[in-house]
C-alpha cells in the first residue's frame, strides 16, 4: 500500500524521475501529456525508434 501512495504522490507532483525509479529497468512508459513521450528503462526514446 505504501508503494501505491508513493506513486500517487509522485504522479501528483509530476515527478517523473521518482515514477521511473519504481519501474523495472526494461519497462516502457508512454506519456501523451504535452506531446507524446516514451521512456524505455531510464532513457527517453523518440516514438519512431520503438521496436
C-alpha positions in Angstrom: 0.0 0.0 0.0 2.8 2.4 0.8 4.2 2.0 -2.7 0.9 2.9 -4.2 0.8 6.1 -2.1 4.3 7.0 -3.1 3.5 6.5 -6.7 0.4 8.7 -6.4 2.4 11.4 -4.6 5.0 11.4 -7.3 2.3 11.5 -10.0 0.5 14.4 -8.4 3.8 16.3 -8.1 4.8 15.5 -11.7 7.9 13.8 -10.5 8.8 11.6 -13.5 12.2 10.6 -12.1 10.6 9.0 -9.0 8.0 7.2 -11.0 10.7 5.8 -13.3 12.6 4.6 -10.3 9.6 2.4 -9.4 9.6 0.5 -12.7 11.8 -2.3 -13.9 14.9 -1.4 -15.9 13.3 -2.6 -19.1 9.8 -1.1 -18.5 8.3 1.0 -21.2 6.3 4.1 -20.2 4.3 6.1 -22.7 3.0 9.6 -21.9 0.8 11.8 -24.1 0.8 14.8 -21.8 2.3 17.8 -23.6 3.1 15.8 -26.6 3.9 12.1 -26.9 7.0 10.9 -24.9 8.3 7.3 -24.4 10.8 6.1 -21.8 12.4 2.7 -22.1 14.1 1.9 -18.8 15.8 5.2 -17.8 16.2 6.8 -21.2 13.9 8.8 -23.3 13.2 7.3 -26.7 11.6 9.2 -29.6 8.3 7.4 -30.7 9.7 6.4 -34.1 12.5 4.4 -32.6 10.4 2.0 -30.6 10.6 -1.6 -32.0 
